[in-house]
């Protein structure tokens, strides 16, 4: 066992060393972030293998990294440009942000952003269209400045297009490592405050006009996690976010997200779903018989993978390719369709391989005495050829695909960017991809439990000196901002009909129906997967009908919104002293009239009926508790800050 652990550690260190080189040229940014969202520790294994593969393919590979490269000043001669001929003129710029918006700390970091002014019409009250970079490098969002939604809306309105990189992602890195303590400033409150501070204070290079909010209308766009942030920004900062568009916005956080795979099951080709359901029933049955289970895993090339949970998690990985579908073949993936085709392959050359095949029953008999359905045989062949083959020959499958060795997940250098979204999952968002209830059809194993999927949180983030990751994510910190029902004037909700994340959006089957209006658009793209509207063509009239339709509708409602915009008067820009007096009253109430107690997570609980804070807004005791939890109060000052932030969010 000790030898196995040592081999795993060496394997991890080797891949980390390779990825360190890739980080300098940011090749690892292409590693599949969707897997990290879905598969916990197994996803980290696959992320490392993919990042190492891409690093080896990079044309330039420099081992080592200049100290704090993310914050190194860019000279005029060497200022970075986006990859690709169309985007090479769009240069990255920097905005100074506080590391902690809710303390008196003087620590700052530089947040990266890009600006496209090709359609900018000065002094016309044209908007700033800002795209939230979300949980990836901002460079991955730059195509949307050229052919995607930012370009489309900026062209229609004469506005300025902006991509704003999220703190900790890409090169907007405020820390020297990704330990638990270093990541404590990666949360919803701090990220939203970044965006607000940027909007209020940015001075765009080469533009003389004051385009800060609220003096200029800002339209905030985001897709997926960034879509939820777009909706949250409209709710939290309505004074500066004039309009927002949440595309596939996951405004509902949840511990278990079994619906993700169930949406795929229902939306996929029925033949493919039938193959998957049959395969998983067989696999779960055989794994329950230890000797037979080992022979089954051997068929997949995984005989020496110790834990069955790791096995079923690994074979789930092809399903994540559904999310990579796109209406534009230039950016979309067809891997899910290839996987389905592989499951339906007829058996060829079986006699030479020592197999016998009962065509009527579609059963394959193996030399080891095991008889299985043809779809399972094909499933095993696909996994062996496309997934297991990624494991270097000098390492065993336990080294590559085992997840029970804690040491594999405790490297904290900056190359381990998988830690970023996983930290957000473990602290506030959840979304652990589990099996559905036992009475539901399923295409993933029943062994995928929340206990297994969340194991990565304990392994990767041991308690720090200043921060402890909760036993389970505090999803209420997200849901208190509106959940399925999040709504506001000039907040557009756009989702995809067959998006696997749909159950976490306002178009969820658990959400109430809404009317689609110009002031509050509520649109579902037929056959759309994940934020389909974010992508576009240079000539949008060449887009598929359903995509052209949604883009024309977006242009229409945004231009209608802008007709109602009026520049704020000096009185409107002045702080609301009356609201501040209400805040002081609320703080006094918290500390003199409410019984405070500590929960098992150290959160301040309020044992009283709701109180009014700010603009006629009632929040219940649990909601106020969440606001305090997120600040992690240790005294009067953090609680006061929580109330201030809470009031400002009305």
WOBEL-V438003 format. One record per backbone hydrogen bond with DSSP energy under -0.5 kcal/mol. NH is the residue of the N-H (numbers start at 1). CO is the residue of the C=O. Records with the same first field share a line. If there is no record, write none. Layout:
BEGIN
NH->CO / CO
END
This chain:
BEGIN
5->1
6->2
7->3
8->4
9->5
10->6
11->7
12->8
13->9
14->10
15->11
16->12
17->13
18->14
19->15
20->16
21->17
22->18
23->19
24->20 / 21
25->21 / 22
26->22 / 23
27->22
29->26
30->27
31->28
33->31
35->32
36->32
37->33
38->34
39->35
40->36
42->39
43->39 / 40
44->40
45->41
46->42
47->43
48->44
49->45
50->46
51->47
52->48
53->49
54->50
55->51
56->52
57->53
58->54 / 55
62->21
63->61
69->66
71->68
72->69
75->73
79->75
82->87 / 90
87->84
88->84 / 85
90->87
91->89
92->80
93->113
95->111
97->109
99->107
100->107
101->99
103->100
109->97
111->95 / 109
113->93
114->163
115->91
116->161
120->117
121->158
122->120
124->121
128->217
129->127 / 160
130->128 / 219
131->162
132->130 / 221
133->164
136->134
140->137
141->138
142->139
144->141
145->142
146->142 / 143
147->143
148->143
149->534
150->144
151->144
152->148
153->149
154->150
155->151
156->152
157->153
158->154
159->154
160->127
161->116
162->129
163->114
164->131
165->112 / 163
168->172
169->166
172->169
173->171
174->172
178->412
183->179
184->181
185->182
186->183
187->185
191->187
192->188
193->189
194->190
195->191
196->192
197->193
198->194
199->195
200->196
201->197
202->198
204->202
207->204
208->206
211->209
213->199
216->212
219->128
220->218 / 243
221->130 / 219
222->245
224->247
226->223
228->224
229->225
230->226
231->227
232->228
233->229
234->230
235->231
236->232
237->233
240->237
241->237
242->218 / 240
243->218
244->490
245->220
246->492
247->222 / 245
248->246 / 494
250->224
251->249
252->504
253->251
254->429
257->432
260->257
262->258
263->259
264->260
265->261
266->262
267->263
268->264
272->269
273->269
274->270
275->271
276->272
277->273
278->274
279->275
280->276
281->277
282->278
283->279
284->280
285->281
286->282
287->283
288->284
289->286
290->288
293->289
294->290
295->291
296->292
297->293
298->294
299->295
300->296
301->298
302->297
305->302
306->304
311->307
312->308
313->309
314->310
315->311
316->312
317->314
319->316
320->317
321->318
322->319
323->320
324->320 / 321
325->322
329->327
331->328
332->328
333->324
338->334
339->335
340->336
341->337
342->338
343->339
344->340 / 341
345->342
353->349
354->351
355->350
356->365
358->363
359->357
362->358
363->358
364->372
365->356 / 363
366->364 / 370
369->366
372->364
374->362
376->373
377->373
378->374
379->375
380->376
381->377
382->378
383->379
384->380
385->381
386->382
387->383
388->383
389->384
390->387
391->388
395->392
400->396
401->397
402->398
406->404
408->405
409->406
410->407
416->413
417->415
419->416
420->417
421->417
422->418
423->419
424->420
425->421
426->422
427->423
428->424
429->424
430->425
431->254
432->255
433->38
434->432
435->448
440->437
448->445
449->447
453->449
454->450
455->452
456->453
457->454
458->454
459->455
460->456
461->457
464->467
474->427
475->473
477->474
478->475
479->475
480->476
481->478
482->479
483->478
485->482
486->483
490->519
491->488 / 519
492->244 / 490
493->521
494->246 / 492
495->523
497->525
498->528
499->496
502->499
504->501
505->502
508->505
511->508
517->515 / 520
521->518
523->493
525->495
526->524
528->525
531->529
534->531
535->532
540->538
542->539
543->540
547->544
548->544
549->545
550->546
551->547
552->548
553->549
554->550
555->551
556->552
557->553
558->554
559->555
560->556
561->557
562->558
563->559
564->560 / 561
565->562
573->569
574->570 / 571
577->575
580->576
581->577
582->578
583->579
584->580
585->581
586->582
587->583
588->584
589->585
590->586
591->587
592->588
593->589
596->594
597->605
599->603
602->599
605->597 / 603
607->595 / 605
608->606
611->619
613->617
616->614
618->616
619->611
624->620
625->621
626->622
627->623
628->624
629->625
630->626
631->627 / 628
632->628
633->628
639->635
640->636
641->637
642->638
643->639
644->640
645->641
646->642
647->643
648->644
649->645 / 646
650->647
END
